Amino acid sequence: MSETKHDQEEGWRQRLYEIIFEADTPTGKAFDVALILLILASVITVMLESVPSIREQHGSLLWTAEWVFTLVFTLEYVVRLVCARRPWRYARSFFGVVDLLAILPTYLIILFPAARYLVVIRVLRILRAFRVLKLAAHVREANLLMRSLVASRRKITVFLFAVFTMTVILGSLMYLIEGEAHGFDSIPRGVYWAIVTLTTVGYGDIAPETPFGQFVASIVMIMGYGVIAVPTGIVTAEMTAAAIRDGAIRTCEHCEERQHARHARLCHQCGTKFAGPTS
């Protein structure tokens, strides 16, 4: 009798797990879609509540809606812990932490009223949409991008250090050229200007006024395009190398042309026929 009860308990836990943690069934997909809609609605509620005119007219309604959303998400979090195969592992996972942070701010409002706007953390949970949208075909590309970033981390680190050194030198130079009379009242202020200019952001809150300072600024602006292009080239090169290793990009054995899709049949450079599409 006890074994039957245990089997029944495991049965409904398994069904809950499939609905909540999987999106392969119609029920699981419907659950994820409903959850995403609730998350969006709760975030919109918080955003509307931050508008003074809307808060004055509909403050009580928005407050009630927020608590309803919080109770629903709390129930969902508890159910996830109950049906998860490894509850503690889920609680420590990225989504587990996000799920917890999504409900804590509302309860913290009782002690800290300003914590109410932290509820927008719930927007992170929309990342679950990737399961519903069936982006399994892009998993290889996502892994490829991640491996490329990891492989190029040292080159990017060296490049960022070089950019940091460059901004310090340029900021110090502009401090000497322009001086306090033109807004460059300190080296950190000059470094701030160098960062804004080098990254092509250009807020315009501080700008050189002397001819020589404007000449230096022109050089920095041109250098900014290189700053954007270098890390892009580093990551692209690593992605190409990784794609070739994985077979995502085919290389012609005759002319060694690399830019072929995985399912290509002919080399677009010399016309050589490939043995067959890779899996």
C-alpha positions in Angstrom: 0.0 0.0 0.0 2.8 2.4 0.9 4.6 1.6 -2.4 1.4 2.5 -4.3 1.1 5.8 -2.5 4.8 6.5 -3.1 4.4 5.7 -6.8 1.3 8.0 -7.0 3.3 10.8 -5.4 6.2 10.3 -7.8 3.7 10.3 -10.6 2.2 13.7 -9.9 5.6 15.2 -9.1 6.8 13.9 -12.5 3.8 15.5 -14.2 4.4 18.8 -12.5 8.0 18.7 -13.4 7.2 18.1 -17.1 4.7 21.0 -17.1 6.9 23.5 -15.2 10.5 22.6 -16.3 9.8 21.4 -19.8 8.3 22.9 -22.9 8.0 19.8 -25.0 4.4 19.2 -24.3 1.4 21.4 -25.1 0.7 21.8 -21.4 4.3 22.8 -20.7 4.4 25.2 -23.5 1.1 26.8 -22.4 2.5 27.1 -18.8 5.6 28.9 -20.0 3.6 31.3 -22.2 1.2 32.1 -19.3 4.2 32.6 -17.0 5.8 35.0 -19.5 2.6 37.0 -19.9 2.4 37.2 -16.1 5.9 38.4 -15.8 5.4 41.1 -18.4 2.2 42.2 -16.7 3.9 42.4 -13.4 6.8 44.5 -14.8 4.4 46.8 -16.5 2.5 47.2 -13.2 5.7 48.3 -11.4 6.6 50.7 -14.2 3.2 52.3 -14.2 3.3 52.6 -10.4 6.4 54.7 -10.7 4.5 57.3 -12.8 3.2 59.9 -10.3 0.0 60.8 -12.1 -0.9 57.1 -12.6 0.0 56.3 -9.0 -2.3 59.0 -7.7 -5.3 57.7 -9.7 -4.8 53.9 -9.6 -2.3 53.4 -6.8 -4.5 51.0 -4.8 -5.3 48.9 -7.9 -1.7 48.6 -8.9 -0.7 47.8 -5.3 -3.3 45.0 -5.2 -2.2 43.6 -8.6 1.4 43.6 -7.4 0.6 41.5 -4.4 -1.5 39.1 -6.5 1.5 38.7 -8.9 3.8 38.1 -5.9 1.6 35.4 -4.4 1.3 33.6 -7.8 5.1 33.7 -8.3 5.6 32.6 -4.7 3.3 29.6 -5.2 5.2 28.8 -8.5 8.6 29.0 -6.7 7.4 26.6 -4.0 6.0 24.2 -6.6 9.3 24.2 -8.4 11.1 23.3 -5.2 8.6 20.5 -4.5 8.8 18.9 -8.0 12.4 19.5 -8.8 14.6 16.4 -8.8 17.3 18.2 -6.9 15.6 21.1 -5.1 18.8 22.6 -3.6 20.5 22.5 -7.0 17.6 24.4 -8.5 17.6 26.9 -5.7 21.3 27.7 -6.3 21.0 27.8 -10.1 20.8 31.0 -12.1 17.0 30.8 -12.7 16.4 29.6 -9.1 18.1 32.7 -7.7 16.3 34.9 -10.2 12.9 33.3 -9.2 13.7 34.0 -5.6 14.8 37.6 -6.2 11.6 38.1 -8.2 9.4 37.7 -5.1 11.6 39.0 -2.3 11.3 42.7 -3.0 7.5 42.8 -2.5 7.9 41.2 0.9 10.8 43.5 1.7 8.5 46.5 1.1 7.0 46.0 4.5 10.4 46.8 6.0 12.0 48.9 3.2 9.4 50.7 1.1 12.0 51.7 -1.5 12.6 48.1 -2.4 9.4 47.9 -4.4 11.1 49.0 -7.6 13.5 46.0 -7.4 10.6 43.9 -8.6 11.7 44.7 -12.2 14.2 41.9 -11.7 11.4 39.7 -12.9 12.1 40.7 -16.4 15.1 38.4 -16.3 12.8 35.5 -16.1 11.6 36.2 -19.6 14.8 34.4 -20.6 12.7 31.3 -20.3 11.1 32.4 -23.6 14.0 30.7 -25.3 12.5 27.3 -24.4 9.1 28.3 -25.8 10.4 29.7 -29.0 12.1 26.4 -29.8 15.5 27.9 -30.4 17.2 24.5 -30.2 18.5 25.0 -33.7 20.6 27.9 -32.4 22.1 26.1 -29.5 25.2 25.2 -31.5 25.7 28.8 -32.5 25.2 29.9 -28.9 27.8 27.5 -27.7 30.1 28.5 -30.6 29.8 32.2 -29.5 30.5 31.3 -25.9 33.6 29.3 -26.7 34.8 32.0 -29.0 34.5 34.6 -26.2 36.3 32.4 -23.8 39.1 31.6 -26.3 39.6 35.3 -27.1 39.5 36.5 -23.4 43.2 37.1 -23.1 43.5 39.1 -26.3 40.5 41.2 -25.4 41.9 41.7 -21.9 45.2 43.0 -23.4 43.3 45.2 -25.8 41.2 46.7 -22.9 44.3 47.4 -20.9 45.8 49.1 -24.0 42.6 51.2 -24.3 42.7 52.1 -20.6 46.3 53.2 -20.9 45.4 55.2 -24.0 42.6 57.0 -22.2 44.8 57.9 -19.3 47.4 59.4 -21.6 44.9 61.3 -23.7 43.0 62.5 -20.7 46.3 63.8 -19.2 47.2 65.4 -22.5 43.9 67.2 -22.8 44.2 68.4 -19.2 47.6 70.1 -20.1 46.3 71.5 -23.4 42.9 72.8 -22.4 43.2 73.4 -18.7 40.6 74.4 -16.1 39.5 77.4 -18.2 37.9 75.1 -20.8 36.3 72.6 -18.4 39.3 70.1 -18.1 39.7 70.9 -14.4 41.4 67.6 -13.5 43.0 64.5 -15.1 40.1 62.3 -14.2 37.8 64.8 -16.0 40.1 64.5 -19.0 40.1 60.7 -18.9 36.3 60.8 -18.8 36.3 63.0 -22.0 38.8 60.6 -23.6 36.5 57.6 -22.9 33.4 59.3 -24.2 35.2 60.5 -27.3 37.1 57.3 -28.0 34.0 55.2 -27.8 32.2 57.6 -30.2 29.5 58.3 -27.6 30.0 62.1 -27.6 27.8 63.5 -24.8 29.0 67.0 -25.6 29.1 68.1 -21.9 32.8 68.9 -22.2 34.7 69.7 -25.4 38.1 71.2 -26.4 38.1 74.8 -27.5 41.7 75.5 -28.5 42.8 74.6 -32.0 45.4 72.1 -30.8 42.9 70.5 -28.5 40.4 70.2 -31.3 43.1 68.6 -33.5 43.9 66.0 -30.8 40.1 65.4 -30.4 39.9 64.7 -34.2 42.6 62.1 -34.0 40.9 60.5 -31.0 37.6 60.3 -32.9 39.2 58.6 -35.8 41.0 56.2 -33.4 37.5 55.4 -31.9 36.5 53.4 -35.0 39.5 51.2 -34.5 38.6 50.7 -30.9 35.2 49.3 -32.0 36.6 47.2 -34.8 39.5 45.4 -33.0 37.5 43.3 -30.4 34.9 42.5 -33.1 37.7 41.2 -35.3 39.2 39.1 -32.5 35.9 37.4 -31.7 35.1 36.9 -35.3 38.4 35.2 -36.0 37.9 32.9 -33.0 34.3 32.1 -34.2 35.5 31.2 -37.6 38.2 28.9 -36.2 35.8 27.2 -33.9 33.2 26.8 -36.7 35.8 25.1 -38.9 36.7 22.8 -36.0 33.1 21.9 -35.5 32.3 21.4 -39.1 29.9 24.4 -39.2 32.0 25.9 -41.9 33.4 23.6 -44.6 36.8 23.9 -46.2 37.4 22.9 -49.8 40.2 20.4 -50.1 41.1 21.6 -53.6 41.4 25.4 -53.3 41.2 25.6 -49.4 38.4 28.1 -49.6 36.7 28.2 -46.1 33.5 30.1 -46.3 31.1 27.3 -47.0 27.9 26.4 -45.1 27.7 23.1 -43.4 25.2 21.7 -46.0 27.1 23.1 -49.0 27.5 20.6 -51.9 29.8 22.6 -54.2 32.7 24.9 -53.5 31.6 28.4 -54.6 35.3 29.2 -55.5 36.4 26.3 -57.8 33.2 24.2 -58.1 34.7 21.1 -56.4 32.0 18.7 -55.2 32.0 17.9 -51.5 31.8 14.4 -50.3 28.5 15.0 -48.5 26.9 17.4 -46.1 28.1 17.3 -42.5 25.6 16.5 -39.7 
